[in-house]
């Protein structure tokens, strides 16, 4: 009897040890990946996609196939709490479309950077991302002029779908690519999100500032070329794309004093 109990305890400890990576400080990141996996299995690392698929196969298949992400469920209840009984009835009639719009916004936050216009010649550097299309999210052109709740998007509470898409395109698919949804710290993640979406993708940079930035980048490039031709074959540390750090540090020094940094 004692041997059986000892064997049972050892087996339980081994099972807990084998699944320990799912808990503790890893849990928020794994949950975020799981949310992404529910929407697109290809959006997470291969080994995690296999692990999530394995977990699904162990449980009730019917429940697993109909499972929704926590973000969608939380967003739905948050919206319902803001509606009157009459509005709630209307909401239930179109909740499928509303959920699709929120899913589309979430997709822009996760994968919008993949279609950012980073090539100065305008050539796309990647294939189109299906998640960002209306059709993939069960929406169509007929929905573009309908009003939807914008959820947590930093924008007016309700906008036409056309305006929501245009805003997300400007913020996440412009000349700046941003990947931040993996950040575990909610405060940091929302800080970035509020500043990116709050700018509506339009940055107030005048011609004087553009020239100043161009001069610093040109000086950096000129120094690189000089060193390359003057000291051919010599070991040196190149900027290698880090030249954009120069105007960034300059901007930081300009404003740090104004903000009381010591």
PEHU-V592610 format. One line per field, one symbol per residue. ss: DSSP state (A for helix, B for strand, O for the rest). phi: phi as a letter, one per 20 degrees, with the letter a starting at -180 (. if undefined). psi: psi as a letter, one per 30 degrees, with the letter a starting at -180 (. if undefined). A space follows every 10 residues. Layout:
ss = ???
phi = ???
psi = ???
This chain:
ss = OAAAAAAAAA AAAAAAAAOA AAOAAAAAAA AAAAAAAAAO AAAOOAAAAA AAAAAAAAOO AAAAAOOOOA AAAAAAAAAA OOOOAAAAAA AAAOAAAAAA AAAAAAAAAA AAAAAOOOOO OOOOOOOOOA AAOOAAAOOO AAAOOOBBBO OOOOOOOBBB AAAAAAAAAA AAOOOOOOOO OOOOOAAAAA AAAAAAAAOO OOOOOOAAAA AAAAAAAAAA AAAAAAAAAA OOOOOOOOOO OOOAAAAAAA AAAAAAOOOO OO
phi = .fffffffff ffffffffdf fedmffgfff ffffgfffeb geecggffgf ffffffffef fffffefdff ffffffffff fedfgfffff fffdffffff fffffffffe cgffdfeeef enefebfgeg geefffemcb ffefdeecfe meffagfcbf ggffffffff fdceececcb ffffffffff gffffffffl mddedeffff ffffffffff fffgffffee cfnefbdefl neffffffff ffffefffen fc
psi = eeeeeeeeee eeeeeeefgf ffabffeeee eeeeeeeeej ffflkeeeee eeeeeefeaj eeeefgklle eeeeeeeeee ffkleeeeee effgfeeeee eeeeeeeeee geffgkifkf fgkkfllkje fgleeeghll fffegkklkf bgkilleklk eeeeeeeeee efgbgkkkjf ffkejeeeee eeeeeeeffg gjkijleeee eeeeeeeeee eeeeeeeefe ikfkkljleh fgfffefeee eeeefeeegg k.
